[in-house]
Amino acid sequence: MTEDSDFAEDEAAPGLDQYSVVAARRQQWDILLWQMPTMALTGEAFLLTISLARSTSQTGRIIASGLALVVAVAALHSLAAHRLSELTDAEWLRDHERLRGASEIHGVTWRERRAEMISAQRSSDNITDRLVARMYHFRSISVWFWTMALIACAAGLVLVLSIFANGLLRS
């Protein structure tokens, strides 16, 4: 290869290195986003089991339910932070694709394509396809966000009961 052809190849894809870095980072945020609820649920199950066990002392209940509340709030914060970071990178990637005339495969464009797929699946002959499409009426991020919020409320309730009505938890 000549120097001119190497230069031409570099000119053909300006910003490709940066695009690759942001695409990898967006994928990292997406992975973290969906790993976090699993890890948080594991911790929540452990802490709530301790705080709701009959044999747990009042002090143990208060500590375990307090920690469960902290973990749930931290999980909500992490879920939101990872989602916002992932969305920010997805939009940057979409803008980069648009500026360079490439196919838009990130951001809102992807969401629109997914919505088209859901519509197609709803009219499928396969019952599983139709049920899966109907389940998507609720976006996963919303389901997990409200699940963690509900767990935070439950942990808060157990904490309040542990402090003010510990006898209710022993029966």
Biotite code that builds the C-alpha atoms (Angstrom):
import biotite.structure as struc

atoms = struc.array([
    struc.Atom([0.000, 0.000, 0.000], chain_id="A", res_id=1, res_name="MET", atom_name="CA", element="C"),
    struc.Atom([1.120, 3.486, -0.685], chain_id="A", res_id=2, res_name="THR", atom_name="CA", element="C"),
    struc.Atom([0.996, 6.366, 1.717], chain_id="A", res_id=3, res_name="GLU", atom_name="CA", element="C"),
    struc.Atom([-1.837, 7.872, -0.330], chain_id="A", res_id=4, res_name="ASP", atom_name="CA", element="C"),
    struc.Atom([-4.038, 4.765, 0.016], chain_id="A", res_id=5, res_name="SER", atom_name="CA", element="C"),
    struc.Atom([-3.411, 4.569, 3.801], chain_id="A", res_id=6, res_name="ASP", atom_name="CA", element="C"),
    struc.Atom([-4.413, 8.215, 4.081], chain_id="A", res_id=7, res_name="PHE", atom_name="CA", element="C"),
    struc.Atom([-7.545, 7.589, 2.022], chain_id="A", res_id=8, res_name="ALA", atom_name="CA", element="C"),
    struc.Atom([-8.608, 4.757, 4.332], chain_id="A", res_id=9, res_name="GLU", atom_name="CA", element="C"),
    struc.Atom([-8.120, 7.001, 7.372], chain_id="A", res_id=10, res_name="ASP", atom_name="CA", element="C"),
    struc.Atom([-10.115, 9.769, 5.673], chain_id="A", res_id=11, res_name="GLU", atom_name="CA", element="C"),
    struc.Atom([-12.989, 7.388, 4.884], chain_id="A", res_id=12, res_name="ALA", atom_name="CA", element="C"),
    struc.Atom([-13.891, 6.827, 8.509], chain_id="A", res_id=13, res_name="ALA", atom_name="CA", element="C"),
    struc.Atom([-13.304, 9.985, 10.550], chain_id="A", res_id=14, res_name="PRO", atom_name="CA", element="C"),
    struc.Atom([-14.309, 9.539, 14.162], chain_id="A", res_id=15, res_name="GLY", atom_name="CA", element="C"),
    struc.Atom([-14.522, 5.748, 13.909], chain_id="A", res_id=16, res_name="LEU", atom_name="CA", element="C"),
    struc.Atom([-12.204, 5.236, 16.891], chain_id="A", res_id=17, res_name="ASP", atom_name="CA", element="C"),
    struc.Atom([-14.263, 7.603, 19.010], chain_id="A", res_id=18, res_name="GLN", atom_name="CA", element="C"),
    struc.Atom([-17.488, 5.929, 17.847], chain_id="A", res_id=19, res_name="TYR", atom_name="CA", element="C"),
    struc.Atom([-16.070, 2.525, 18.863], chain_id="A", res_id=20, res_name="SER", atom_name="CA", element="C"),
    struc.Atom([-15.129, 3.801, 22.309], chain_id="A", res_id=21, res_name="VAL", atom_name="CA", element="C"),
    struc.Atom([-18.574, 5.310, 22.928], chain_id="A", res_id=22, res_name="VAL", atom_name="CA", element="C"),
    struc.Atom([-20.322, 2.186, 21.556], chain_id="A", res_id=23, res_name="ALA", atom_name="CA", element="C"),
    struc.Atom([-18.312, -0.003, 23.952], chain_id="A", res_id=24, res_name="ALA", atom_name="CA", element="C"),
    struc.Atom([-19.082, 2.332, 26.839], chain_id="A", res_id=25, res_name="ARG", atom_name="CA", element="C"),
    struc.Atom([-22.807, 2.319, 25.977], chain_id="A", res_id=26, res_name="ARG", atom_name="CA", element="C"),
    struc.Atom([-22.738, -1.470, 26.025], chain_id="A", res_id=27, res_name="GLN", atom_name="CA", element="C"),
    struc.Atom([-20.999, -1.391, 29.415], chain_id="A", res_id=28, res_name="GLN", atom_name="CA", element="C"),
    struc.Atom([-23.745, 0.857, 30.824], chain_id="A", res_id=29, res_name="TRP", atom_name="CA", element="C"),
    struc.Atom([-26.397, -1.464, 29.401], chain_id="A", res_id=30, res_name="ASP", atom_name="CA", element="C"),
    struc.Atom([-24.772, -4.515, 31.008], chain_id="A", res_id=31, res_name="ILE", atom_name="CA", element="C"),
    struc.Atom([-24.434, -2.751, 34.370], chain_id="A", res_id=32, res_name="LEU", atom_name="CA", element="C"),
    struc.Atom([-28.016, -1.553, 34.121], chain_id="A", res_id=33, res_name="LEU", atom_name="CA", element="C"),
    struc.Atom([-29.374, -5.097, 33.972], chain_id="A", res_id=34, res_name="TRP", atom_name="CA", element="C"),
    struc.Atom([-26.880, -6.720, 36.358], chain_id="A", res_id=35, res_name="GLN", atom_name="CA", element="C"),
    struc.Atom([-27.677, -4.285, 39.145], chain_id="A", res_id=36, res_name="MET", atom_name="CA", element="C"),
    struc.Atom([-31.296, -5.399, 39.808], chain_id="A", res_id=37, res_name="PRO", atom_name="CA", element="C"),
    struc.Atom([-30.203, -9.027, 40.138], chain_id="A", res_id=38, res_name="THR", atom_name="CA", element="C"),
    struc.Atom([-27.497, -8.194, 42.645], chain_id="A", res_id=39, res_name="MET", atom_name="CA", element="C"),
    struc.Atom([-29.778, -5.832, 44.562], chain_id="A", res_id=40, res_name="ALA", atom_name="CA", element="C"),
    struc.Atom([-32.569, -8.413, 44.740], chain_id="A", res_id=41, res_name="LEU", atom_name="CA", element="C"),
    struc.Atom([-30.153, -10.960, 46.159], chain_id="A", res_id=42, res_name="THR", atom_name="CA", element="C"),
    struc.Atom([-29.135, -8.562, 48.909], chain_id="A", res_id=43, res_name="GLY", atom_name="CA", element="C"),
    struc.Atom([-32.729, -7.483, 49.536], chain_id="A", res_id=44, res_name="GLU", atom_name="CA", element="C"),
    struc.Atom([-33.903, -11.082, 49.899], chain_id="A", res_id=45, res_name="ALA", atom_name="CA", element="C"),
    struc.Atom([-31.167, -11.762, 52.454], chain_id="A", res_id=46, res_name="PHE", atom_name="CA", element="C"),
    struc.Atom([-31.801, -8.584, 54.475], chain_id="A", res_id=47, res_name="LEU", atom_name="CA", element="C"),
    struc.Atom([-35.597, -8.849, 54.424], chain_id="A", res_id=48, res_name="LEU", atom_name="CA", element="C"),
    struc.Atom([-35.415, -12.525, 55.429], chain_id="A", res_id=49, res_name="THR", atom_name="CA", element="C"),
    struc.Atom([-33.391, -11.508, 58.479], chain_id="A", res_id=50, res_name="ILE", atom_name="CA", element="C"),
    struc.Atom([-35.638, -8.571, 59.334], chain_id="A", res_id=51, res_name="SER", atom_name="CA", element="C"),
    struc.Atom([-38.844, -10.625, 59.045], chain_id="A", res_id=52, res_name="LEU", atom_name="CA", element="C"),
    struc.Atom([-37.594, -13.733, 60.868], chain_id="A", res_id=53, res_name="ALA", atom_name="CA", element="C"),
    struc.Atom([-39.413, -14.365, 64.132], chain_id="A", res_id=54, res_name="ARG", atom_name="CA", element="C"),
    struc.Atom([-36.218, -15.030, 66.024], chain_id="A", res_id=55, res_name="SER", atom_name="CA", element="C"),
    struc.Atom([-34.502, -11.773, 65.022], chain_id="A", res_id=56, res_name="THR", atom_name="CA", element="C"),
    struc.Atom([-34.103, -9.294, 67.871], chain_id="A", res_id=57, res_name="SER", atom_name="CA", element="C"),
    struc.Atom([-35.539, -5.787, 67.581], chain_id="A", res_id=58, res_name="GLN", atom_name="CA", element="C"),
    struc.Atom([-32.056, -4.352, 67.115], chain_id="A", res_id=59, res_name="THR", atom_name="CA", element="C"),
    struc.Atom([-31.278, -6.910, 64.423], chain_id="A", res_id=60, res_name="GLY", atom_name="CA", element="C"),
    struc.Atom([-34.572, -6.088, 62.680], chain_id="A", res_id=61, res_name="ARG", atom_name="CA", element="C"),
    struc.Atom([-33.861, -2.365, 62.729], chain_id="A", res_id=62, res_name="ILE", atom_name="CA", element="C"),
    struc.Atom([-30.358, -2.844, 61.357], chain_id="A", res_id=63, res_name="ILE", atom_name="CA", element="C"),
    struc.Atom([-31.385, -5.362, 58.660], chain_id="A", res_id=64, res_name="ALA", atom_name="CA", element="C"),
    struc.Atom([-34.429, -3.387, 57.505], chain_id="A", res_id=65, res_name="SER", atom_name="CA", element="C"),
    struc.Atom([-32.453, -0.124, 57.599], chain_id="A", res_id=66, res_name="GLY", atom_name="CA", element="C"),
    struc.Atom([-29.783, -1.706, 55.425], chain_id="A", res_id=67, res_name="LEU", atom_name="CA", element="C"),
    struc.Atom([-32.468, -3.101, 53.094], chain_id="A", res_id=68, res_name="ALA", atom_name="CA", element="C"),
    struc.Atom([-33.859, 0.417, 52.701], chain_id="A", res_id=69, res_name="LEU", atom_name="CA", element="C"),
    struc.Atom([-30.398, 1.840, 51.988], chain_id="A", res_id=70, res_name="VAL", atom_name="CA", element="C"),
    struc.Atom([-29.667, -0.902, 49.430], chain_id="A", res_id=71, res_name="VAL", atom_name="CA", element="C"),
    struc.Atom([-33.015, -0.327, 47.679], chain_id="A", res_id=72, res_name="ALA", atom_name="CA", element="C"),
    struc.Atom([-32.452, 3.438, 47.458], chain_id="A", res_id=73, res_name="VAL", atom_name="CA", element="C"),
    struc.Atom([-28.872, 2.907, 46.256], chain_id="A", res_id=74, res_name="ALA", atom_name="CA", element="C"),
    struc.Atom([-30.148, 0.414, 43.662], chain_id="A", res_id=75, res_name="ALA", atom_name="CA", element="C"),
    struc.Atom([-32.716, 2.953, 42.431], chain_id="A", res_id=76, res_name="LEU", atom_name="CA", element="C"),
    struc.Atom([-29.980, 5.566, 42.170], chain_id="A", res_id=77, res_name="HIS", atom_name="CA", element="C"),
    struc.Atom([-27.669, 3.196, 40.292], chain_id="A", res_id=78, res_name="SER", atom_name="CA", element="C"),
    struc.Atom([-30.467, 2.072, 37.987], chain_id="A", res_id=79, res_name="LEU", atom_name="CA", element="C"),
    struc.Atom([-31.243, 5.686, 37.114], chain_id="A", res_id=80, res_name="ALA", atom_name="CA", element="C"),
    struc.Atom([-27.580, 6.648, 36.689], chain_id="A", res_id=81, res_name="ALA", atom_name="CA", element="C"),
    struc.Atom([-26.759, 3.665, 34.472], chain_id="A", res_id=82, res_name="HIS", atom_name="CA", element="C"),
    struc.Atom([-29.888, 4.229, 32.362], chain_id="A", res_id=83, res_name="ARG", atom_name="CA", element="C"),
    struc.Atom([-29.167, 7.929, 31.879], chain_id="A", res_id=84, res_name="LEU", atom_name="CA", element="C"),
    struc.Atom([-25.553, 7.196, 30.956], chain_id="A", res_id=85, res_name="SER", atom_name="CA", element="C"),
    struc.Atom([-26.635, 4.502, 28.499], chain_id="A", res_id=86, res_name="GLU", atom_name="CA", element="C"),
    struc.Atom([-29.237, 6.822, 26.932], chain_id="A", res_id=87, res_name="LEU", atom_name="CA", element="C"),
    struc.Atom([-26.719, 9.657, 26.663], chain_id="A", res_id=88, res_name="THR", atom_name="CA", element="C"),
    struc.Atom([-24.232, 7.438, 24.833], chain_id="A", res_id=89, res_name="ASP", atom_name="CA", element="C"),
    struc.Atom([-26.980, 5.979, 22.604], chain_id="A", res_id=90, res_name="ALA", atom_name="CA", element="C"),
    struc.Atom([-28.037, 9.474, 21.566], chain_id="A", res_id=91, res_name="GLU", atom_name="CA", element="C"),
    struc.Atom([-24.422, 10.499, 20.930], chain_id="A", res_id=92, res_name="TRP", atom_name="CA", element="C"),
    struc.Atom([-23.984, 7.416, 18.739], chain_id="A", res_id=93, res_name="LEU", atom_name="CA", element="C"),
    struc.Atom([-27.210, 8.194, 16.856], chain_id="A", res_id=94, res_name="ARG", atom_name="CA", element="C"),
    struc.Atom([-26.064, 11.780, 16.270], chain_id="A", res_id=95, res_name="ASP", atom_name="CA", element="C"),
    struc.Atom([-22.668, 10.503, 15.073], chain_id="A", res_id=96, res_name="HIS", atom_name="CA", element="C"),
    struc.Atom([-24.388, 8.087, 12.678], chain_id="A", res_id=97, res_name="GLU", atom_name="CA", element="C"),
    struc.Atom([-26.684, 10.823, 11.389], chain_id="A", res_id=98, res_name="ARG", atom_name="CA", element="C"),
    struc.Atom([-23.822, 13.291, 10.818], chain_id="A", res_id=99, res_name="LEU", atom_name="CA", element="C"),
    struc.Atom([-21.900, 10.741, 8.782], chain_id="A", res_id=100, res_name="ARG", atom_name="CA", element="C"),
    struc.Atom([-24.882, 9.496, 6.766], chain_id="A", res_id=101, res_name="GLY", atom_name="CA", element="C"),
    struc.Atom([-24.703, 6.014, 8.276], chain_id="A", res_id=102, res_name="ALA", atom_name="CA", element="C"),
    struc.Atom([-27.714, 3.908, 9.185], chain_id="A", res_id=103, res_name="SER", atom_name="CA", element="C"),
    struc.Atom([-29.081, 5.043, 12.520], chain_id="A", res_id=104, res_name="GLU", atom_name="CA", element="C"),
    struc.Atom([-28.998, 2.046, 14.838], chain_id="A", res_id=105, res_name="ILE", atom_name="CA", element="C"),
    struc.Atom([-28.951, 3.752, 18.238], chain_id="A", res_id=106, res_name="HIS", atom_name="CA", element="C"),
    struc.Atom([-31.187, 6.005, 20.304], chain_id="A", res_id=107, res_name="GLY", atom_name="CA", element="C"),
    struc.Atom([-34.804, 6.799, 19.507], chain_id="A", res_id=108, res_name="VAL", atom_name="CA", element="C"),
    struc.Atom([-34.502, 5.247, 16.050], chain_id="A", res_id=109, res_name="THR", atom_name="CA", element="C"),
    struc.Atom([-33.852, 1.864, 17.650], chain_id="A", res_id=110, res_name="TRP", atom_name="CA", element="C"),
    struc.Atom([-36.847, 2.307, 19.970], chain_id="A", res_id=111, res_name="ARG", atom_name="CA", element="C"),
    struc.Atom([-39.053, 3.040, 16.941], chain_id="A", res_id=112, res_name="GLU", atom_name="CA", element="C"),
    struc.Atom([-37.813, -0.100, 15.158], chain_id="A", res_id=113, res_name="ARG", atom_name="CA", element="C"),
    struc.Atom([-38.513, -2.154, 18.250], chain_id="A", res_id=114, res_name="ARG", atom_name="CA", element="C"),
    struc.Atom([-42.046, -0.710, 18.411], chain_id="A", res_id=115, res_name="ALA", atom_name="CA", element="C"),
    struc.Atom([-42.601, -1.795, 14.791], chain_id="A", res_id=116, res_name="GLU", atom_name="CA", element="C"),
    struc.Atom([-41.448, -5.312, 15.709], chain_id="A", res_id=117, res_name="MET", atom_name="CA", element="C"),
    struc.Atom([-43.849, -5.387, 18.665], chain_id="A", res_id=118, res_name="ILE", atom_name="CA", element="C"),
    struc.Atom([-46.735, -4.402, 16.383], chain_id="A", res_id=119, res_name="SER", atom_name="CA", element="C"),
    struc.Atom([-45.799, -7.166, 13.943], chain_id="A", res_id=120, res_name="ALA", atom_name="CA", element="C"),
    struc.Atom([-45.538, -9.722, 16.758], chain_id="A", res_id=121, res_name="GLN", atom_name="CA", element="C"),
    struc.Atom([-48.984, -8.798, 18.096], chain_id="A", res_id=122, res_name="ARG", atom_name="CA", element="C"),
    struc.Atom([-50.538, -9.990, 14.852], chain_id="A", res_id=123, res_name="SER", atom_name="CA", element="C"),
    struc.Atom([-48.419, -13.155, 14.627], chain_id="A", res_id=124, res_name="SER", atom_name="CA", element="C"),
    struc.Atom([-50.036, -16.576, 14.281], chain_id="A", res_id=125, res_name="ASP", atom_name="CA", element="C"),
    struc.Atom([-47.801, -17.792, 17.116], chain_id="A", res_id=126, res_name="ASN", atom_name="CA", element="C"),
    struc.Atom([-49.391, -17.312, 20.538], chain_id="A", res_id=127, res_name="ILE", atom_name="CA", element="C"),
    struc.Atom([-46.003, -16.987, 22.245], chain_id="A", res_id=128, res_name="THR", atom_name="CA", element="C"),
    struc.Atom([-45.061, -14.131, 19.903], chain_id="A", res_id=129, res_name="ASP", atom_name="CA", element="C"),
    struc.Atom([-48.336, -12.371, 20.700], chain_id="A", res_id=130, res_name="ARG", atom_name="CA", element="C"),
    struc.Atom([-47.937, -12.841, 24.467], chain_id="A", res_id=131, res_name="LEU", atom_name="CA", element="C"),
    struc.Atom([-44.335, -11.626, 24.424], chain_id="A", res_id=132, res_name="VAL", atom_name="CA", element="C"),
    struc.Atom([-45.398, -8.555, 22.452], chain_id="A", res_id=133, res_name="ALA", atom_name="CA", element="C"),
    struc.Atom([-48.179, -7.842, 24.944], chain_id="A", res_id=134, res_name="ARG", atom_name="CA", element="C"),
    struc.Atom([-45.780, -8.162, 27.888], chain_id="A", res_id=135, res_name="MET", atom_name="CA", element="C"),
    struc.Atom([-43.705, -5.430, 26.350], chain_id="A", res_id=136, res_name="TYR", atom_name="CA", element="C"),
    struc.Atom([-46.530, -3.000, 27.016], chain_id="A", res_id=137, res_name="HIS", atom_name="CA", element="C"),
    struc.Atom([-44.512, -2.307, 30.165], chain_id="A", res_id=138, res_name="PHE", atom_name="CA", element="C"),
    struc.Atom([-40.933, -1.286, 29.452], chain_id="A", res_id=139, res_name="ARG", atom_name="CA", element="C"),
    struc.Atom([-38.341, -3.280, 31.411], chain_id="A", res_id=140, res_name="SER", atom_name="CA", element="C"),
    struc.Atom([-36.716, -0.176, 32.846], chain_id="A", res_id=141, res_name="ILE", atom_name="CA", element="C"),
    struc.Atom([-40.084, 0.921, 34.272], chain_id="A", res_id=142, res_name="SER", atom_name="CA", element="C"),
    struc.Atom([-40.820, -2.521, 35.684], chain_id="A", res_id=143, res_name="VAL", atom_name="CA", element="C"),
    struc.Atom([-37.447, -2.723, 37.448], chain_id="A", res_id=144, res_name="TRP", atom_name="CA", element="C"),
    struc.Atom([-37.577, 0.882, 38.657], chain_id="A", res_id=145, res_name="PHE", atom_name="CA", element="C"),
    struc.Atom([-40.993, 0.412, 40.268], chain_id="A", res_id=146, res_name="TRP", atom_name="CA", element="C"),
    struc.Atom([-40.035, -3.024, 41.601], chain_id="A", res_id=147, res_name="THR", atom_name="CA", element="C"),
    struc.Atom([-37.063, -1.485, 43.410], chain_id="A", res_id=148, res_name="MET", atom_name="CA", element="C"),
    struc.Atom([-39.242, 1.415, 44.616], chain_id="A", res_id=149, res_name="ALA", atom_name="CA", element="C"),
    struc.Atom([-41.747, -1.088, 46.017], chain_id="A", res_id=150, res_name="LEU", atom_name="CA", element="C"),
    struc.Atom([-38.947, -2.982, 47.764], chain_id="A", res_id=151, res_name="ILE", atom_name="CA", element="C"),
    struc.Atom([-37.720, 0.308, 49.249], chain_id="A", res_id=152, res_name="ALA", atom_name="CA", element="C"),
    struc.Atom([-41.239, 0.986, 50.551], chain_id="A", res_id=153, res_name="CYS", atom_name="CA", element="C"),
    struc.Atom([-41.459, -2.536, 52.004], chain_id="A", res_id=154, res_name="ALA", atom_name="CA", element="C"),
    struc.Atom([-38.076, -2.143, 53.698], chain_id="A", res_id=155, res_name="ALA", atom_name="CA", element="C"),
    struc.Atom([-39.180, 1.231, 55.069], chain_id="A", res_id=156, res_name="GLY", atom_name="CA", element="C"),
    struc.Atom([-42.395, -0.317, 56.411], chain_id="A", res_id=157, res_name="LEU", atom_name="CA", element="C"),
    struc.Atom([-40.471, -3.141, 58.100], chain_id="A", res_id=158, res_name="VAL", atom_name="CA", element="C"),
    struc.Atom([-38.108, -0.542, 59.606], chain_id="A", res_id=159, res_name="LEU", atom_name="CA", element="C"),
    struc.Atom([-41.019, 1.497, 60.992], chain_id="A", res_id=160, res_name="VAL", atom_name="CA", element="C"),
    struc.Atom([-42.716, -1.625, 62.340], chain_id="A", res_id=161, res_name="LEU", atom_name="CA", element="C"),
    struc.Atom([-39.425, -2.782, 63.872], chain_id="A", res_id=162, res_name="SER", atom_name="CA", element="C"),
    struc.Atom([-39.097, 0.492, 65.754], chain_id="A", res_id=163, res_name="ILE", atom_name="CA", element="C"),
    struc.Atom([-42.705, 1.170, 66.751], chain_id="A", res_id=164, res_name="PHE", atom_name="CA", element="C"),
    struc.Atom([-44.549, -2.173, 66.598], chain_id="A", res_id=165, res_name="ALA", atom_name="CA", element="C"),
    struc.Atom([-41.948, -4.889, 66.890], chain_id="A", res_id=166, res_name="ASN", atom_name="CA", element="C"),
    struc.Atom([-44.508, -7.258, 68.435], chain_id="A", res_id=167, res_name="GLY", atom_name="CA", element="C"),
    struc.Atom([-46.409, -7.398, 65.113], chain_id="A", res_id=168, res_name="LEU", atom_name="CA", element="C"),
    struc.Atom([-43.356, -8.900, 63.433], chain_id="A", res_id=169, res_name="LEU", atom_name="CA", element="C"),
    struc.Atom([-42.919, -11.590, 66.113], chain_id="A", res_id=170, res_name="ARG", atom_name="CA", element="C"),
    struc.Atom([-46.356, -13.095, 65.658], chain_id="A", res_id=171, res_name="SER", atom_name="CA", element="C"),
])
